[in-house]
Amino acid sequence: MRITRRRALASLGIGAPAALLAHPAGHLAIAAYRDRGSIPAPPAGFTEDASRLETIAVETHVVPARGTEDALLALFSQARAAGRPIAIAGARHTMGGQTSASGALVVDTSEIRAMSLDEGRNVLTVGSGARWSQVLAYLDPLGRSVGVMQGYSSFSVGGSLGANVHGWQHDRPPIASSAESLRIMLADGRVVRTDRSENRQLFALVIGGYGLFGVVLNVELRVVDNALYSAKRWNALADEYVDLFERRVRADPAVRMAYGRISVSPKRFLTEALLTAYSAEPALHGNIPSLRPTKSSAIERAIFRGSEESGYGKELRWQIESAFGGEAGSGLSRNQILDEPAALFENRDPQKTDILQEYFVPPSSFASLLSRMRQILPKYPADLLNVTVRTVLRDDDSFLRYADGPMFALVLLFCIPRTAEADRQMVPLTRELVDAAISLGGRYYLPYRLHATPEQLARAYPQAQAFFEAKRTWDPDLLFRNHFFEKYGAS
Ligand SMILES: Cc1cc2nc3c(=O)[nH]c(=O)nc-3n(C[C@H](O)[C@H](O)[C@H](O)COP(=O)(O)OP(=O)(O)OC[C@H]3O[C@@H](n4cnc5c(N)ncnc54)[C@H](O)[C@@H]3O)c2cc1C
């Protein structure tokens, strides 16, 4: 959201007659009152991912920072002896069991987080379990920042490579492009280094490979300079978003990061857009404030959560964001903007959950995808809370890539009851959207629910069959397994 508290209060009409304030203030007070839940931890011996839709029995092993390789070798032997699979978990923000399998021994990488920066090469060597928040805290005093990451900082480096993520870095391919090399422990216990010349095929398979080829131990990532950014925001018709983006962002070399939002308010459903762009302020380079912890804002949260199951709340949020959103990024460092935890806006209601989906299309198909979504989404009961727009350049590095060329992406966030029935109701919706994206020359993103059919995966990712064949070459006993593999690659 990124709107300042002062601005949000102003938008609610401070200085306006009290009667005008009553409705929005009352709405937000009720939203805040309802938003008092907390997410219960899964019982001991079970795990959940970010979907919170399944509780799966697993045996989790936190791999120690010292003696990592010996601990992993022992775990691999234990799994083989017991005929159990190994699944690998970073921050578990995937949503379809990509970090678990029934009966699995789960490698928890969170302790593998050592870091060192080669300042001459601008290359960070980092343990795969490090969270981006830890990486940003390490890089900040050194004047550096992460080159490519998601919009939030709660994710692990290894999990981000496992999905080959992308974020607000509109002028970059996915994270694969910032990886210089990986050290990985394979199923047979060998530790190998991979980069674009050494074991190149493995490098491509592991990035976006959803933990199916081995445990990434550490990674060399190319970093960029930290800088102070100023933010600008434009409103547009959603169908004209690509044109606006080309003029305001693509054509302006000062812009360093950008994202868009599309309205989900019933009055303007997928017809209006906001574009926010961050530009570096060269004059202020020498005076960058140090990274400080991001504070959660009760009012920002109430504005966001108050849009749940409320057309009024969605319209109120749109009006506030149209008027003031994005401005809080002005005068902040790149590191500060990137260091936002996913928990700020997460659904804390034990009875409900928020589910993500993402669809990529070439720029020329963006308006058509929106038009298809306007037809498809109202047919289903799921409550669409948010739509974000991302752009990503062509990915020349990963095997199971979603960006064969420059892509515009629509990220959809739904709020659904935390029940098997609500999950089932998402299946036909997802399949229609996947078909729409494929028919427009696009793809869908793989870290979320596994609702697409195997046939849809094969159409969206023509390289999928070769990907799963390569899996069997590198891991013939299928030691590394998860629900993604079991659904799409096991037969
Ligand atoms: C609220 C929210 C916002 C999101 N925003 C974005 C976004 O802006 N852009 C984007 O691209 N994605 C986004 N995602 C998706 C997210 O980036 C991916 O799910 C990513 O994989 C999460 O990182 P993680 O550490 O939680 O990975 P995990 O879920 O822990 O793991 C992801 C995959 O990588 C594998 N893996 C993890 N660690 C290793 C390792 N050390 N070695 C080998 N394999 C490993 C796992 O087995 C798994 O298959 C978002 C998800 C959520 C829930």
The ligand as a MOL file (V3000), in Angstrom:
LIG
                    3D

  0  0  0     0  0            999 V3000
M  V30 BEGIN CTAB
M  V30 COUNTS 53 58 0 0 0
M  V30 BEGIN ATOM
M  V30 1 C 2.4980 -12.6110 0.0870 0
M  V30 2 C 3.3070 -13.1380 -1.0560 0
M  V30 3 C 3.8570 -12.2550 -1.9580 0
M  V30 4 C 4.6120 -12.7190 -3.0390 0
M  V30 5 N 5.1560 -11.8270 -3.9170 0
M  V30 6 C 5.8970 -12.2740 -4.9560 0
M  V30 7 C 6.5070 -11.3720 -5.8660 0
M  V30 8 O 6.4190 -10.1700 -5.7210 0
M  V30 9 N 7.2200 -11.8950 -6.8950 0
M  V30 10 C 7.3870 -13.2330 -7.0610 0
M  V30 11 O 8.0500 -13.6390 -8.0080 0
M  V30 12 N 6.8370 -14.0990 -6.2120 0
M  V30 13 C 6.0970 -13.6440 -5.1690 0
M  V30 14 N 5.5530 -14.5360 -4.3020 0
M  V30 15 C 5.8700 -15.9410 -4.4600 0
M  V30 16 C 7.1800 -16.2130 -3.6980 0
M  V30 17 O 8.1860 -15.3700 -4.1570 0
M  V30 18 C 7.6510 -17.6110 -3.9410 0
M  V30 19 O 6.7120 -18.4710 -3.3910 0
M  V30 20 C 9.0140 -17.8890 -3.3170 0
M  V30 21 O 9.3820 -19.2040 -3.6320 0
M  V30 22 C 8.9730 -17.6890 -1.8220 0
M  V30 23 O 10.2260 -17.8590 -1.2070 0
M  V30 24 P 10.3080 -18.8510 0.0210 0
M  V30 25 O 11.6220 -18.6880 0.6570 0
M  V30 26 O 9.1150 -18.7490 0.8600 0
M  V30 27 O 10.2970 -20.2260 -0.8000 0
M  V30 28 P 9.7260 -21.6550 -0.3620 0
M  V30 29 O 8.2640 -21.6560 -0.5210 0
M  V30 30 O 10.2780 -22.0460 0.9420 0
M  V30 31 O 10.4050 -22.5510 -1.5070 0
M  V30 32 C 10.0920 -22.3330 -2.8700 0
M  V30 33 C 10.6510 -23.4880 -3.7060 0
M  V30 34 O 12.0740 -23.4330 -3.6780 0
M  V30 35 C 12.6140 -24.6440 -3.1580 0
M  V30 36 N 13.7500 -24.2930 -2.3100 0
M  V30 37 C 13.7610 -23.5040 -1.2130 0
M  V30 38 N 14.9970 -23.4010 -0.7150 0
M  V30 39 C 15.7870 -24.1610 -1.4990 0
M  V30 40 C 17.1780 -24.4990 -1.4740 0
M  V30 41 N 18.0210 -24.0150 -0.5420 0
M  V30 42 N 17.6570 -25.3230 -2.4320 0
M  V30 43 C 16.8280 -25.8250 -3.3950 0
M  V30 44 N 15.5120 -25.5500 -3.4650 0
M  V30 45 C 15.0030 -24.7260 -2.5240 0
M  V30 46 C 11.4880 -25.2900 -2.3720 0
M  V30 47 O 11.6250 -26.6970 -2.3150 0
M  V30 48 C 10.2490 -24.8400 -3.1410 0
M  V30 49 O 9.9560 -25.7390 -4.1710 0
M  V30 50 C 4.8010 -14.1070 -3.2140 0
M  V30 51 C 4.2400 -15.0090 -2.3000 0
M  V30 52 C 3.5000 -14.5320 -1.2230 0
M  V30 53 C 2.8920 -15.5150 -0.2700 0
M  V30 END ATOM
M  V30 BEGIN BOND
M  V30 1 1 1 2
M  V30 2 1 2 3
M  V30 3 2 2 52
M  V30 4 2 3 4
M  V30 5 1 4 5
M  V30 6 1 4 50
M  V30 7 2 5 6
M  V30 8 1 6 7
M  V30 9 1 6 13
M  V30 10 2 7 8
M  V30 11 1 7 9
M  V30 12 1 9 10
M  V30 13 2 10 11
M  V30 14 1 10 12
M  V30 15 2 12 13
M  V30 16 1 13 14
M  V30 17 1 14 15
M  V30 18 1 14 50
M  V30 19 1 15 16
M  V30 20 1 16 17
M  V30 21 1 16 18
M  V30 22 1 18 19
M  V30 23 1 18 20
M  V30 24 1 20 21
M  V30 25 1 20 22
M  V30 26 1 22 23
M  V30 27 1 23 24
M  V30 28 2 24 25
M  V30 29 1 24 26
M  V30 30 1 24 27
M  V30 31 1 27 28
M  V30 32 2 28 29
M  V30 33 1 28 30
M  V30 34 1 28 31
M  V30 35 1 31 32
M  V30 36 1 32 33
M  V30 37 1 33 34
M  V30 38 1 33 48
M  V30 39 1 34 35
M  V30 40 1 35 36
M  V30 41 1 35 46
M  V30 42 1 36 37
M  V30 43 1 36 45
M  V30 44 2 37 38
M  V30 45 1 38 39
M  V30 46 1 39 40
M  V30 47 2 39 45
M  V30 48 1 40 41
M  V30 49 2 40 42
M  V30 50 1 42 43
M  V30 51 2 43 44
M  V30 52 1 44 45
M  V30 53 1 46 47
M  V30 54 1 46 48
M  V30 55 1 48 49
M  V30 56 2 50 51
M  V30 57 1 51 52
M  V30 58 1 52 53
M  V30 END BOND
M  V30 END CTAB
M  END
